[in-house]
Amino acid sequence: MLTLVLWDIDYTLLVSGPAGRSVYPRAFTALTGAQPECTVPTEGRTEPEIMAELLARHGVTGVSAEDAAAAMTDALREADGELRAKGRRLPGALVTLAALRDDPRAVQSLLTGNLRPNAHRKLAAFGLEELVDFDAGAYGSDDPVRARLVPLAQRRAGERYGVRFDRTNTVLLGDTVRDVAAGVEGGARVVAVATGQYTETDLLAAGADAVLPDLCSIERVLTCVFGVARPGRAVPRQPHPRNAP
């Protein structure tokens, strides 16, 4: 049976650093001609949702979703050099993605709040873009509500691979409680990765089926993805080389 594996990006596979954080103020300035006076929470949210709240907090109206998306895409493109220089791939991400790409049991794509062009740019910055099937995933550019992205990705992957994907054969991997909620509400099993701001306890309490401390043990990742791990359990940390790819 094929398993659809859907990855979050930020703090699950990589850290985009100052470049990622600069997208919203850069886009805000491009759209309004002014600097934003405040920030809004970003973790686990879609880029359109974040931008809409930032504009609303400043009383800005009349900006279309298309214009906002174009501004955010331009903002990350302008910050590409900084993304590559100051961002980083998280330990184990490259080897894990490569292993799943080559595993005949898996179809691997993305479930991310990033706009699709920004998702591609982030993965390309760290040599990960060839390891996922972008056309089988779903993005913030598809819907600002993250939970609605899960059935969309399942439908797209199903059309591409001739398989019906549902909760029994879909796994979402992410680092935030919003990632967990999206999977639970959207119809996927969730393997959380405690590489962001949330602890293993937080992620289990949010409803994750299993929690990994990181991606440094391929064996443990594969065990969780393919459903052998006992649900509702944290997976112990494994020693790993300092420079794990």
C-alpha positions in Angstrom: 0.0 0.0 0.0 1.3 3.4 -0.9 1.6 6.0 1.9 1.3 9.7 1.1 4.0 11.5 3.2 3.3 15.3 3.5 6.1 17.5 4.9 5.9 20.9 6.6 8.9 23.0 5.7 9.9 25.6 8.3 11.6 24.1 11.5 10.7 20.6 10.2 13.1 20.4 7.3 15.0 23.7 7.4 15.3 27.0 9.1 15.0 30.0 6.7 16.4 32.5 9.2 16.2 36.2 8.8 15.2 35.8 5.1 12.1 34.0 6.0 11.1 36.4 8.8 11.7 39.4 6.4 9.0 38.2 3.9 6.1 39.9 5.7 7.6 43.3 6.4 9.1 43.4 2.9 5.8 42.5 1.3 3.9 45.0 3.6 6.2 47.8 2.5 5.8 46.9 -1.2 2.0 46.9 -0.8 1.6 50.0 1.3 4.8 52.1 1.0 5.1 52.1 4.8 7.0 50.0 7.4 4.8 47.8 9.6 4.5 48.9 13.2 3.9 45.5 14.7 4.3 41.8 13.9 1.9 38.9 14.0 2.3 35.3 15.0 3.6 33.1 12.2 4.3 29.6 13.4 2.1 26.9 11.8 0.1 29.4 9.8 -0.3 30.0 6.1 1.5 32.9 4.4 -1.8 34.4 3.1 -3.3 34.2 6.6 -0.3 35.9 8.2 -0.2 38.7 5.6 -4.0 39.3 5.9 -3.7 39.7 9.6 -0.7 42.0 9.3 -2.6 44.3 6.9 -5.7 44.2 9.0 -3.8 45.2 12.2 -2.6 48.3 10.3 -6.1 49.1 9.0 -5.0 48.4 5.4 -7.9 47.4 3.1 -8.3 46.8 -0.6 -5.3 44.5 -1.1 -6.2 41.5 -3.2 -5.0 38.0 -2.3 -3.2 37.9 -5.7 -1.3 41.1 -5.0 -0.4 40.0 -1.5 0.9 36.7 -2.8 2.9 38.4 -5.5 4.5 40.7 -2.9 5.4 37.8 -0.7 6.9 35.8 -3.6 8.9 38.8 -4.6 10.1 39.4 -1.1 11.6 35.9 -0.7 13.1 36.1 -4.1 14.9 39.4 -3.1 16.1 37.7 0.0 17.4 34.5 -1.7 21.1 35.3 -1.1 20.4 35.8 2.6 18.3 32.7 2.7 21.2 30.6 1.4 23.8 32.4 3.6 22.0 32.4 6.9 19.4 29.7 6.6 20.2 26.0 7.2 19.0 22.5 6.5 18.0 20.7 9.7 20.0 17.6 10.7 18.8 14.4 9.0 16.5 16.2 6.5 18.5 15.4 3.4 19.0 11.7 4.2 15.4 11.2 5.3 13.9 12.8 2.2 16.2 10.8 0.0 15.3 7.6 1.8 11.6 8.2 1.4 11.9 9.3 -2.2 13.6 5.9 -3.0 11.1 3.9 -0.9 8.5 2.2 -3.1 6.0 2.4 -0.3 6.0 6.2 -0.3 4.7 9.2 -2.3 6.4 12.3 -0.8 5.3 15.9 -1.1 4.6 19.0 1.0 1.8 20.3 3.2 2.9 23.8 4.0 1.6 27.3 4.7 4.2 28.6 2.3 3.1 29.8 -1.1 4.2 27.2 -3.7 6.9 29.4 -5.2 8.3 30.2 -1.8 8.2 26.5 -0.8 10.2 25.7 -3.9 12.7 28.5 -3.2 13.3 27.3 0.3 13.9 23.7 -0.6 16.1 24.7 -3.6 18.3 26.8 -1.3 19.3 23.7 0.6 19.3 21.1 -2.2 16.0 19.4 -1.3 13.8 20.4 -4.2 14.4 17.2 -6.3 13.3 14.9 -3.4 9.6 15.7 -3.3 6.8 15.7 -5.8 5.5 19.3 -5.7 2.5 18.5 -7.8 1.2 16.0 -5.2 1.1 18.5 -2.3 -0.8 21.6 -1.1 0.3 25.1 -0.2 -0.8 28.3 1.4 -1.4 29.6 -2.1 -4.2 27.0 -2.4 -6.1 27.8 0.7 -5.3 30.0 3.7 -6.9 27.4 6.1 -4.3 24.8 6.7 -6.6 21.9 7.5 -8.3 22.2 4.1 -4.9 21.6 2.5 -4.9 17.9 3.6 -7.8 16.6 1.5 -6.5 18.8 -1.4 -3.1 17.1 -1.3 -4.8 13.7 -1.0 -6.9 14.4 -4.0 -3.9 15.6 -6.1 -1.8 12.7 -5.1 -4.6 10.3 -5.8 -5.1 11.6 -9.3 -1.3 11.4 -10.0 -0.8 7.9 -8.6 -4.1 6.2 -9.0 -4.5 5.5 -5.3 -7.2 6.7 -2.9 -5.5 8.5 0.0 -7.2 9.0 3.4 -6.2 8.9 7.0 -5.2 5.3 6.8 -2.4 6.0 4.3 -1.6 9.6 4.7 1.1 10.9 7.2 1.8 14.6 7.9 5.1 15.6 9.5 5.4 19.0 11.2 6.8 20.8 14.2 3.9 22.9 15.5 0.6 22.2 17.3 -1.1 23.9 14.3 0.5 21.2 12.0 -0.9 18.6 14.3 -4.3 20.1 14.3 -4.3 20.4 10.5 -3.5 16.7 10.2 -6.1 15.6 12.8 -8.8 17.9 11.3 -7.9 17.3 7.7 -7.7 13.5 7.8 -4.1 12.4 8.2 -2.0 10.6 10.8 0.5 13.0 12.3 4.2 12.4 13.1 5.3 15.5 14.9 9.0 16.5 15.0 10.1 18.5 18.1 12.6 20.7 16.3 10.7 23.9 16.7 9.3 25.7 19.7 7.0 22.9 20.9 8.0 20.1 23.2 7.2 16.4 22.7 4.6 16.8 25.5 3.0 19.7 23.7 2.8 17.9 20.4 1.4 14.7 21.9 -1.2 16.7 23.9 -2.3 18.3 20.6 -3.1 14.9 19.1 0.1 13.7 17.3 0.2 10.0 16.8 3.9 9.9 17.5 6.7 12.5 18.1 10.3 12.4 17.0 12.9 14.5 18.6 14.5 15.2 15.2 15.1 13.5 11.8 18.5 12.1 12.7 17.5 8.4 12.8 16.1 7.2 9.5 15.0 4.0 11.0 12.8 5.7 13.5 11.4 8.1 11.0 10.4 5.2 8.7 9.0 3.2 11.6 6.7 6.1 12.5 5.8 6.9 8.9 4.8 3.4 8.0 2.7 2.9 11.1 4.7 0.5 13.2 5.3 2.9 16.1 2.7 2.7 18.9 0.4 5.7 18.6 0.6 8.5 21.2 4.2 7.9 22.1 7.3 10.0 22.0 10.2 8.3 20.2 13.5 8.4 22.1 16.3 10.6 20.9 19.2 8.8 19.1 22.8 9.8 19.3 23.8 11.3 15.9 26.9 12.8 14.3 27.4 16.5 14.7 27.2 17.1 11.0 24.3 14.8 10.1 23.1 15.9 6.6 
